Amino acid sequence: MSAKNIVKLALLSSRQFSRSSAVSSTEVAAGYKQLKHIQAKFQKPDGKPVFLKGGPMDNVLFMATCVLCLVGVAGMGKLIYQLSYPSKPAEE
């Protein structure tokens, strides 16, 4: 046997070991139905953006993100003001 034939044989045998067993068309994995239910919930046209469709915790996280962004913008405004109008040094 040549090396070329050995490589072909190894590839063919590895494919047979890596294949899963055939599943009948009526059998559905347990997590598949749950996944389809979650996908349907996110695709429902209810007017909400997708990042708020996860429930109340999504709303809390979104509001916390908005508050942190406002705090950051206010801090940048304060920094720009302080750098634009430096305080005068104390005279002795």
Short mmCIF file of the C-alpha atoms (twelve columns), coordinates in Angstrom:
data_MODEL
# 
_entry.id   MODEL 
# 
loop_
_atom_site.group_PDB 
_atom_site.id 
_atom_site.type_symbol 
_atom_site.label_atom_id 
_atom_site.label_alt_id 
_atom_site.label_comp_id 
_atom_site.label_asym_id 
_atom_site.label_seq_id 
_atom_site.Cartn_x 
_atom_site.Cartn_y 
_atom_site.Cartn_z 
_atom_site.pdbx_PDB_model_num 
ATOM 1  C CA . MET A 1  0.000   0.000  0.000  1 
ATOM 2  C CA . SER A 2  1.239   3.431  -0.821 1 
ATOM 3  C CA . ALA A 3  1.138   6.382  1.557  1 
ATOM 4  C CA . LYS A 4  -1.542  7.997  -0.597 1 
ATOM 5  C CA . ASN A 5  -3.871  5.023  -0.116 1 
ATOM 6  C CA . ILE A 6  -3.228  4.974  3.625  1 
ATOM 7  C CA . VAL A 7  -4.190  8.644  3.907  1 
ATOM 8  C CA . LYS A 8  -7.419  8.054  1.941  1 
ATOM 9  C CA . LEU A 9  -8.279  5.073  4.131  1 
ATOM 10 C CA . ALA A 10 -7.624  7.073  7.296  1 
ATOM 11 C CA . LEU A 11 -9.866  9.910  6.103  1 
ATOM 12 C CA . LEU A 12 -12.703 7.576  5.184  1 
ATOM 13 C CA . SER A 13 -12.563 5.732  8.489  1 
ATOM 14 C CA . SER A 14 -12.422 8.948  10.517 1 
ATOM 15 C CA . ARG A 15 -15.540 10.232 8.772  1 
ATOM 16 C CA . GLN A 16 -17.485 7.147  9.759  1 
ATOM 17 C CA . PHE A 17 -16.499 7.553  13.398 1 
ATOM 18 C CA . SER A 18 -17.356 11.227 13.486 1 
ATOM 19 C CA . ARG A 19 -20.871 10.892 12.083 1 
ATOM 20 C CA . SER A 20 -23.743 10.851 14.502 1 
ATOM 21 C CA . SER A 21 -26.420 8.232  14.306 1 
ATOM 22 C CA . ALA A 22 -29.393 8.937  12.096 1 
ATOM 23 C CA . VAL A 23 -32.297 10.577 13.872 1 
ATOM 24 C CA . SER A 24 -35.822 9.982  12.700 1 
ATOM 25 C CA . SER A 25 -37.630 13.012 11.294 1 
ATOM 26 C CA . THR A 26 -40.322 12.892 14.012 1 
ATOM 27 C CA . GLU A 27 -37.814 13.000 16.858 1 
ATOM 28 C CA . VAL A 28 -36.847 16.511 18.041 1 
ATOM 29 C CA . ALA A 29 -34.148 17.331 20.560 1 
ATOM 30 C CA . ALA A 30 -35.366 18.573 23.944 1 
ATOM 31 C CA . GLY A 31 -33.698 21.973 23.745 1 
ATOM 32 C CA . TYR A 32 -34.886 22.629 20.184 1 
ATOM 33 C CA . LYS A 33 -38.489 23.360 21.174 1 
ATOM 34 C CA . GLN A 34 -37.337 25.694 23.929 1 
ATOM 35 C CA . LEU A 35 -35.021 27.493 21.494 1 
ATOM 36 C CA . LYS A 36 -37.856 27.940 18.995 1 
ATOM 37 C CA . HIS A 37 -40.062 29.356 21.777 1 
ATOM 38 C CA . ILE A 38 -37.380 31.915 22.710 1 
ATOM 39 C CA . GLN A 39 -36.848 32.855 19.050 1 
ATOM 40 C CA . ALA A 40 -40.584 33.396 18.605 1 
ATOM 41 C CA . LYS A 41 -40.631 35.683 21.654 1 
ATOM 42 C CA . PHE A 42 -37.859 37.861 20.226 1 
ATOM 43 C CA . GLN A 43 -39.437 38.008 16.741 1 
ATOM 44 C CA . LYS A 44 -42.902 39.020 17.950 1 
ATOM 45 C CA . PRO A 45 -43.829 42.439 16.464 1 
ATOM 46 C CA . ASP A 46 -44.732 44.265 19.698 1 
ATOM 47 C CA . GLY A 47 -42.951 47.564 19.025 1 
ATOM 48 C CA . LYS A 48 -40.146 46.973 21.522 1 
ATOM 49 C CA . PRO A 49 -36.517 47.046 20.435 1 
ATOM 50 C CA . VAL A 50 -34.850 43.649 20.546 1 
ATOM 51 C CA . PHE A 51 -32.566 44.615 23.461 1 
ATOM 52 C CA . LEU A 52 -35.628 45.138 25.703 1 
ATOM 53 C CA . LYS A 53 -37.562 41.977 24.786 1 
ATOM 54 C CA . GLY A 54 -35.748 39.792 27.322 1 
ATOM 55 C CA . GLY A 55 -37.880 40.955 30.243 1 
ATOM 56 C CA . PRO A 56 -37.661 43.383 33.161 1 
ATOM 57 C CA . MET A 57 -33.962 42.733 33.770 1 
ATOM 58 C CA . ASP A 58 -33.199 44.064 30.280 1 
ATOM 59 C CA . ASN A 59 -35.049 47.269 31.155 1 
ATOM 60 C CA . VAL A 60 -33.063 47.657 34.391 1 
ATOM 61 C CA . LEU A 61 -29.756 47.118 32.591 1 
ATOM 62 C CA . PHE A 62 -30.738 49.595 29.861 1 
ATOM 63 C CA . MET A 63 -31.636 52.281 32.418 1 
ATOM 64 C CA . ALA A 64 -28.400 51.658 34.341 1 
ATOM 65 C CA . THR A 65 -26.455 52.046 31.087 1 
ATOM 66 C CA . CYS A 66 -28.242 55.329 30.330 1 
ATOM 67 C CA . VAL A 67 -27.492 56.677 33.824 1 
ATOM 68 C CA . LEU A 68 -23.823 55.706 33.578 1 
ATOM 69 C CA . CYS A 69 -23.578 57.390 30.171 1 
ATOM 70 C CA . LEU A 70 -25.083 60.599 31.572 1 
ATOM 71 C CA . VAL A 71 -22.665 60.519 34.522 1 
ATOM 72 C CA . GLY A 72 -19.770 60.086 32.093 1 
ATOM 73 C CA . VAL A 73 -20.921 62.968 29.882 1 
ATOM 74 C CA . ALA A 74 -21.348 65.199 32.959 1 
ATOM 75 C CA . GLY A 75 -17.857 64.247 34.149 1 
ATOM 76 C CA . MET A 76 -16.389 65.108 30.751 1 
ATOM 77 C CA . GLY A 77 -18.207 68.460 30.810 1 
ATOM 78 C CA . LYS A 78 -16.790 69.196 34.247 1 
ATOM 79 C CA . LEU A 79 -13.283 68.241 33.097 1 
ATOM 80 C CA . ILE A 80 -13.491 70.456 30.009 1 
ATOM 81 C CA . TYR A 81 -14.736 73.365 32.150 1 
ATOM 82 C CA . GLN A 82 -11.928 72.899 34.693 1 
ATOM 83 C CA . LEU A 83 -9.289  72.733 31.955 1 
ATOM 84 C CA . SER A 84 -10.746 75.776 30.169 1 
ATOM 85 C CA . TYR A 85 -10.943 77.974 33.280 1 
ATOM 86 C CA . PRO A 86 -8.204  76.893 35.667 1 
ATOM 87 C CA . SER A 87 -8.489  78.079 39.258 1 
ATOM 88 C CA . LYS A 88 -6.119  80.848 40.290 1 
ATOM 89 C CA . PRO A 89 -3.330  79.869 42.660 1 
ATOM 90 C CA . ALA A 90 -3.700  81.086 46.237 1 
ATOM 91 C CA . GLU A 91 -1.672  84.233 46.881 1 
ATOM 92 C CA . GLU A 92 0.275   84.528 50.090 1 
# 
